[in-house]
Amino acid sequence: MEHIILTTDEQSGVAELTVNRPQALNALNLTVLEELEQAVQVVAADAAVKVLIVTGSGDKAFVAGADIRQMQAMDSCQGHQFARRGQQVLGRLSALGKPVIAAVNGFALGGGLELALACDFIYAAATARLGFPEVGLGIIPGFGGTQKLARLIGVARARELVFSAAMIDAEQALAWGIVNKVCPADELLPAVRQLAGRIAANSSLAVGYAKDAINNGLEMDSDNGLRYEAALFGVLFSSADQKEGMSAFSEKRQACFCGR
Ligand code: CO8
């Protein structure tokens, strides 16, 4: 792949996907989107990967948006197709049956913030800047931003951020609940790797089911969400990981999960 670097630490079970187009602040063009989709497929198929970290190369940007130069020449039909393609690829990332953590190491703007929002949660460097500049370009967020942000932080704050095209800093993003934690820039990746390793040490089957219960349960009404949770809970009692986790507790030893 030209613009995506994918590495896996087999020992910890943590993979890192880096958008690597630093000359354009890692902006998402069609090639990057295609490669992102390819990388998600690789991660989905690799049983050794338990957790995925998504970040950007360099110390300036996570991803500074969709590629404005590529969008400049688009007509209405191409704009629509580009937005749908972006939504499809980010949807595949969101639907990955493994936890995905965004390590936002700099600018996360427009499509870049949408990429971060497609992850399960975000850790950010203190130097990060987040926002949706689209209305200042005569467009709107088109890779799911209007929908995802409003659901995450509430409609009033989402409206303020989208209508103003303002960039907010990491502390403001933390206060608004867009990011889970702010770290000094040089401590961001170590902190995310440590957390990812901790998640990867749990039953990957149970973690995947927990992600499924949260993501799909949230699309249901509360009663059906609870029924869905209970159904997944019950299924886990047929797994080797449930037997191992509970035996290890009783025997006062560390559990050794196989993910089945
Ligand atoms: N697209 C293409 N190139 C970019 C982008 C981008 N989004 N962002 C930065 N670059 C390029 C610059 O053009 C520049 O290239 P060059 O050196 O060849 O001139 C290089 O990256 C470095 O950038 P700057 O010199 O501008 O760096 P600064 O530190 O001065 O500024 C900023 C950094 C503030 C991040 C600035 O680059 C900027 O404002 N970038 C654009 C941010 C933006 O508006 N992003 C949103 C884009 S729209 C979008 O994401 C819509 C998503 C949904 C699509 C729906 C489909 C239709």
Boltz pocket constraint, residues with backbone or C-beta under 6 A from the ligand:
constraints:
  - pocket:
      binder: B
      contacts: [[A, 22], [A, 23], [A, 24], [A, 25], [A, 27], [A, 64], [A, 65], [A, 66], [A, 67], [A, 68], [A, 69], [A, 71], [A, 78], [A, 79], [A, 80], [A, 82], [A, 83], [A, 86], [A, 107], [A, 109], [A, 110], [A, 111], [A, 112], [A, 133], [A, 134], [A, 137], [A, 140], [A, 141], [A, 142], [A, 143]]
      max_distance: 6.0
